[in-house]
Amino acid sequence: MMSQQQNELITQVGPGTKCGALMRHYWHPVALTDELPDERPAKAVRVLGQDFVLFRDERGRHGLLDRGCPHRGADLAYGRLEDGGLRCLFHGWLFDVDGKCLETPAEPDGSVLCQRVRQKSYPVVVKNGIIFAYLGEGEAPAFPDFDCFLAPGTHAFAFKGMIDCNWLQALEVGIDPAHASYLHRFYEDEDPSGEAYGKQFRANSADSNIPMSRMMREYARPTIDVEGTDYGLRLFTLRKISEKHTHVRVTNLVFPYAFVIPMSTEMTITQWHVPIDDTSCYWYAIFTSFGKPVDHQQMREQRLQLYELPDYKPRIGRQNNYGYNITEQKSQTFTGMGFDINVHDQWAIESQGLIQDRTREHLGYSDKAIIAYRRLLLSAIGQVSNGEKPLMWLDPAQAATVRGPATVDGMAPTEGWESYWKEFDERRRKESSWAAHTRSPLVA
């Protein structure tokens, strides 16, 4: 059982906290590129309990600055985008993407004040529809050669959604292999050739004619194994169907707070859980296709049915009891909360409270991945406290060796499933128009 002090240690990420010091060793998603439209490419963002302004200048360069103007603290998020930077509305001070003060127009002619002023700025990188920022001090780590970053834009789609609670419980639901058999249980199976595109657990497993919804429903007590990797954890979830066949699901925890999971036979999801502060977070996801190009419009329209702009807040949530319907719960779904698994997850995550009280929990066998992750997290916090680089802080040479990760959702032979998932990953890559040119994550 966890103590209150331990729970605070692993959930608090603001400035001056130990977990916050760990988190500032990594790149963080701070916005979708869609959130900086041409008519107004600037917005306020809050990450790790800090407030920033993100903008794109006339040359197309992205900048992330502290939000309060260094003159007298006015809000730069309302600033004018002009003359090579972002201009404060209060006295017209102008800052470029690097935080350099270009003008202090209210000062007397000949003033050199702007030469002595610099706004705090942060490195920014755009990756397949997501804007990442490095919020720490010193050198930033390199990006790993993950599939979601290597895929061409035609084969990747990015989206996000707000969650009204602590980031850690959002991540822990995502790396819990057992919950899908209950939380996402449907009593009727859709035609996988119909409306399954862009929806998890609604298509058939690979090398199988069994819909995933049926698989999860009828084989609800999986065998779970967890192994350490150079990026975090690899999770194996096995459901024995017969003496000859076993369903294999391979998912991944990418430290510090992402997971990579299969969405269908040709698509994977890489999802980050970014703390806004200690009591709210955003999930950011890149959907990566190894097969045909992604239908960006369809996937966006599907998700905008559940999330509303501009803040990507869920339309169904705490405010309307997650759409709970007792009649539906009796005959159609386990939850009675509709057929979108994002609503189910939102309920599971938020119903634990703004910050889950882990002093009261009783973990079991199915929580193997949760336990393993918490150990990794505590170890990494200790490393940073001792002045060491934590897991997944990568230099360029290391980043080039961290690939994949492989995900599989398929029917394997009971004897030999260990090689099946590797062969499946190799086959999918070789048949892919873009992944065939990348190195397999399973080959040194």
Secondary structure, 3 states (H helix, E strand, C coil): CCCHHHHHHHHCCCCCCHHHHHHCCCEEEEEEHHHCCCCCCEEEEEECCEEEEEEECCCCCEEEEECECCCCCCEHHHCEEECCEEECCCCCCEECCCCEEEECCCCCCCCCHHHHCECCEECEEEECCEEEEECCCCCCCCCCEEHHHHCCHHHEEEEEEEECCCHHHHHHHHCCCCCHHHHCCECCCCCCCCCCCCCCCCCECECCCCEHHHHHHHCCCCEEEEEECCCEEEEEEEEECCCCEEEEEEEEEECCCEEEEECCCCEEEEEEEEEEECCEEEEEEEEEECCCCCCHHHHHHHHHCCEECCCCEECCCHHHHHHCCHHHHHHCECCCCCCCHHHHHHHHHHCCCCCCCHHHCCCCHHHHHHHHHHHHHHHHHHHHHCCCCCCCCCCHHHHCCCEECCCEEEEEECCCHHHHHHHHHHHHHHCCCCHHHCCCCCCC
